Amino acid sequence: MLDKYLEVAIRAVRKSGVVLTEYHDKLHDFRMKNSNLRDLVTEVDILSEKSIKKVIWESFPNHSIVAEEGAADQRDPALVWHVDPLDGTVNYSQGIPLCAVSVGLEENGRMQACAIYNPFAEELFFATRGRGSFLNGAPIHVSGKDSFQNGLYVGAFSSSASANRDSEYMAFGAVNNRSRGALRIGSAAVALAYLACGRIDGFWARGLFSWDLAAGILLVQEAGGQVGGAGGQDFTFDQPLLIASNGGVHADLRGILAENLT
């Protein structure tokens, strides 16, 4: 069944990728005409999500879907697809091709299959539990670095302004100052995919949703990485902070974040 789950996940993100690329060319015209980009991007989000749901329910009509744009479709609570039809909305709306479609299946509380697809880079990341992670069919692994100062990291800030925002900036600065650098790239799915294939060495995010993270978590784990919460416990979607790394720098990253985040 894992093969069937993965096949559906890949087919779903590829069909969604067609929607994203077809609409991307329209963004330039909207910007030139000072039209409402938000309306167009919202339309793309909705069409992409509908495309994904159609693919999933054609094969698994009883599965539940939790997605960014629509209300949760609760069917079988033991089998839940976490769907982000466009992760990296701001990048997409600005014509920056750093975004992705993200789909992951959770079965009885454990991620089983996932696919993350950036149609502009033509990069398809996928994984199934116990079978490793892949990029365009080739096996991928996290980096082997164990020195924090030699690592490159990505942080994702919470989307809503809050009294804690200053501490997020402090944590970002602390990681940046003690390493090769810290980045914000605007897509948690892309960041986790980059971690899984060794392009970066650690990632943290606060205040994100299950559809932002689900696929990437499995991808990192199957690539040999480590994913946890603020206290070192296993990460669950109801926790506010996710910390992911190649494993070798995990304790240092968690310690720096603990020193600065409030």
N, C-alpha and C positions, 0 to 999 in steps of 0.2 A: 504493500500500500504506500510505502514511502516514495517509491518511484512515481506512483500516480499523483501523490501530493505535489511532488517537485515538478512534474510535467505540467500540471495545472498552474502552479505558481509562475513558471517560466512563460507559459502561453499568455497568462494574464498580464504580466509586465510588458511583454513584447507588444501586445495589442494596445495597451495604454501608451507605450512609447510612440506609436504611430500617431495617436491623438496629440501628444505633446509636440512632436516635430511639425505636424501639419499646421498647428495654430501658432507656432513660434514665429513664422514669417509674418504673420498678421500684426505682431506686436510693434514692429517698426512703423507700420502705417498708423497705428493708433497713437504712438508717441508723436509722430510728425503732425498729426491732426489735433493734438492735445485732447484726445478722447480719453474716456475713463478706463485706464488700464486695469483697475481693480475688477471692473465688471467682466472684462475679457478673461482675466486669469481665473476668476470664480467660475466662469463658464467652462474653461478648460478643466478645472478641478472636477467639476460635476460630471462632465462627459467622460473623463478618464476613470472616475470612480464607477460610473455606470458600466463602462466597458469591462472593468475588472470583475465586478459583481456578476455580470452575465457569464463570463467564462467560468467562474467558481461554481455558480449555481447550476450551470449546465451539467457539471460532473457530480456535484455534491449539493443537491437541493436542500438537504436538511442541516447543512453547516451554518453556524452563526458567522456574522461579519461585523466587525467593529471598524469603522472608517472615519476619516477626518471630516468629510463633508456632510455625511448623512447620520441620522439617528442609528443607534446600534440595532442590527437585525438579529434578534435573539431567537434562535431555533434550537439546535442541540448545544447546550452549554458546555459539553465536553470537547467540542470541536469548534474552535474560534479562529477565524482569519482576521489578522490585523493589517489594515490596508491604508497606505498613504499614497494617494493618486498623484501627488506632486510635492515632493519634499525638496524645499529650496525655492519657495514661491517668489521671494524677493529677487533672487538671482534670475529666475526665469523671466520675471516681468521686466527686468533691466537688460535682457538680452545676453545674460551671462550663462553659458551652457554648463553650469555646475549644479545639477539637480538630478533627481532620480525618482523612479517609481519603486515603492517598497511594499512587498507582500510577504507575510509570514503566517504559518499555521501553528496554532497552539493546541495540543491535545492533552487534556487532563492536567493542565498547568505546566506543560513542558513544550517548548518550541520543537517542532518536528521537521519542518521544511521551510525554505525561504528563498526569495529571489529579489535582488536589487538591480535595477537597470537604469543606466544613464544612456538614453538613445543618442545623445549628441556626441559622446565619446565612443559609442558603440561598445560599452563595457557592461557585460552581464555577469554579475556575481550571484552564486547560488550555493546552497548547502542543504544536506539532510543530516539528521542526527546520526552520529556514529560513522559517517561516511566521508567526512572532510568537507572542505570548502574549495570553491573553484572560481576562476575568472575566465570567461569564454572557453570553458572546457578544460583548462589547465589547472592543476592543483596549486593552491596558494597557502602561505603560512605567515604568521606574524614574524616580526623581526626578532633577531637574537640578542638585541642590546640588553645589557644589565646595568649600564651606567646612566643614571637619570640625566646628567648634564649633557650627554651626547644625544639625547632623544629629542624628537620633534612632536609637539602635542597640539591637539585641537580641543577648544572649549566651546560649549553651547550655552548661552545665557537663557534664563527663563524669559518667556515672551512678554509677560506682564511686568510693568514697572512696580517696584515694591521697595520697602525699607531695606531689603537685603541686597539691592542692586549694587551698592557701594562695595560690599564684601565680595561680590562676584568679580568686580573689577580688580580688587586687591588680589584675589586668588589667581586671576588671569595674569596679572603682572608678576606675581611671585613665581609662577611656573615659567613664564617667559624669561625672567632674570636668572633662573637657575638651570637653564637648558639651552639647546640650540634655538629654541623659539616656541612661541605659542601662537596659534592661528584661530581665526573664526572664518569658517567657509560657508556658513549658511545652510547646511544640510547635514543633519545627524546621520541619515542613512549613508550618504557619501563618506562621511568621516569614519564610520564604523567599517565600511567596505575598504577604505584606505588602510585602516588599522589591520584588518584581516590579511591584506596582501603585503604588509611591511612598509608601506609608504610613510606612515606615521607610527609612533610608538605608544601613544596613549590618548584617551579621549574622556572627557567628563561632560555631564549635562545635568542641569537642574530644571525641574518643572516641565519636562516634556511628557508626551502621551505615549501610550502603548504602540500606536501605529508609527510613531517616529522611530522607535527603538527595537521593536520585536524582531524584525528580520535581521538587523545588524547584530543583535546579541548572539543569535545562533551562528551567524557567519564568523564572528570573532572566536567563539568557543570552539567551533569545528576547525578553525585555523590554528588552534593551539594557544589562544589568548585567554585572558582572565577577565571576568565580569563580576562586579560586586557592588554592594552599597557602601554608604559612608562608614559604617562600623566594621567592614570586612565581611559582612554576611552576604549570602546569595541575594542577588537583586530580584525584586518583584516589582510589578508595575505600579504598586501603590506607594513605593518609596520615592522621596523627592529627589534623591541624587543617585545618578549612575556613574560608576567609574569603571572604565575598560582599559586594558593595556595588553602589552605583549607578555605580561607575567613577570618579566625580569625587573621592570621599573615600577611595579604596581604599589609596593609598600611606600616608596618615596612619593609617588603621585598622591596616594591617599593621605599621607602625612602632611604634605604641603597644603592640600585642600582643607584638611581638618584645622590647620593653623589659621586659615584665612576666611573660610566661609562661615557665616553665622546664620 
